[in-house]
Amino acid sequence: MDLGIAGRWAVICAASEGLGFACAAALVAEGVNVVINARRSEQLKVAAQQLQNINSAISVKWISGDITLAGF
């Protein structure tokens, strides 16, 4: 399915597993560059590599941290 969103950027929180990762994977498959976030950096690094493996033509950036904390 072509949603016409290839080349854009998306920010996905809680993206190291579960629904957040699934959303990121769907966007990456459509050609969307992503910035993913989760609290655990080790799992986030693995998720970023998995997303890059889905579509090597896009860019995957990651930022670990808890977005509910002030000063994040």
Buried (B, 14 or more C-beta within 10 A) or exposed (E): EEEEEBEEEBEBBBBBBEEBBEBBBBBBEBBBBBBBBBBEEEBBBEBBEBBBEBBEEBEBEBBBEEEEEEEE
